[in-house]
């Protein structure tokens, strides 16, 4: 059975982020269900936040897939943690935005938001999440075939 366009998009984004993480000396996690332990940071994660659906009158559906990429770094010096997390999110953003059609699977890709978070742990945890929306189109009856705009 063919993978859905959604899954193909997520796999493409995950491959890009894995490359960025490896180059930056970080771990990569797709949709982690548990917190990232200290030993596995710095890290980049890819989380799905949902998908809005906009049905068309011609048996097509426009879909807006929202994903969140989070750069995580730990350091006793919070400023140094943010510097490391920032370097990861900058590289991740460049990799993601280099192909706005996600290999021909999507009509558009845009950044929606970015915020900063800090948590107190045995070493300060700096997290920089960035949210992206991928717009793609499928037929009402088929999630596996992308349709042109």
N, C-alpha and C positions, 0 to 999 in steps of 0.2 A: 504494500500500500504506500502511495506517495505521501510525503510529509506535507502538511499544510503550508501555505505561503507564510503564515505567522511563524511557524517553526523554522522554516528556511531563513527568514529574516533574523530570528534570534540566533541561529547557528552562525550566520555570517557576522553578526555583531560580536558574538562570543569569540570567534576566530580572531577578529581584529584585536579585541581586548586581551586575549591570551598572548598575542604577539607583543603588545605594549607592556603587559605585566612582566613577561619574561625579560624583555629588553631593559626594564626598569628595576630588575631584581626583586619583583613582587610576585605574589601568588594571584591566581585568578579563580573566582568562584561564580558559577551561574546559579542564581536563585538559592543562595544558602539558607538553610532552615535554622541553623544554629549560629550563634555569634562567632565571629572570627577570633580564634585564640591568639594570644600574644605571639606565639611561635610562628604563626602563619601570616604575620604582617611584616612589611607593608603588603597591602592587597588591593585588588580591584574586584568589584562585584557587579553583576548584571542582574537586575531584578525587573520582573514584569509588574507593572502597576495597573494594568487593565487595558481594555480595548473598547472604544466607542464605535458604534455602528450607525451608518447613515444610509438606509436603503434608498435605491434609485427606482424610478418607475419602469426601468427596462431590464429587469432581472439582474441588475448589478448591485453590488454593495460596496460603498466606500468605507474603509476601516481605518481607524486611528489608534495605533498601538502605542501605548505609553510605557517607556522603559526608563529605568533609573540606573545610572552608573555611579558607584560610590568608590572614591579613593580613600583608603584607610591607612594611617600611619601612627605608630606609637613612638613616643620619645619622652624622656623626663623633662625635656625643654619643649614646652608646647609650641613655641615659635618654630623650632626645628621640625616638629611633627607636621605642622601646616606647610612648611616649605617642601617637605617630602611628598605629602598628599597633593599639593598643588602641582608639582612636577608630573605626578601620575595622571591627574585629571587633565592637564594641558595636553599630554601625549595621547590620552584616550580620546579627547575631543577632536584633536587633529585627525586621528585615525578614523573615527566615526564620520566626521564631516567631509572627508576626502571623497566619499562616494554617496552623494545625496539620493541616489536611486537604488542603493543597496544591491548592486549587481543586476539591476534591471527588475528587481522584485517590487519596488515601490515607486510611487509617483513623487514623493517628497519626504524629506527628513528635516526636522528643525529642532533646535534647542528650545526648551520651554522654560527652564528655571535652573538655578544653581543656588545652593545655600551651604552654610558652614555649621558644623556641629562639633562639640567637644564633650568628651566624657571623662570622668575621673576614674582611673583604674590604677593598677600598680605602676603604670607609666601612662601619661596623658595620651588619650586617643583622639587624634584629629581625623575628622571625616569631612570630605567635600563631596556631597551628592550633586549630580547634574541630571536633569530630566530631559528626555528627548521624546518626540512624537514622530512615528513613522506612519505615513499615509500610504495605503495600498488599496487595491480594488480586486474583488473576486466576483464570481457569479454567485447568485443566491444559493444555488444548489451544489456548488463545488468550491471547497476551500483550498484545493491543491493547485489551481491554475490562476496565475496572475492575468488580469485583463488590462489592456491599454487604457490610458486616460481618455 
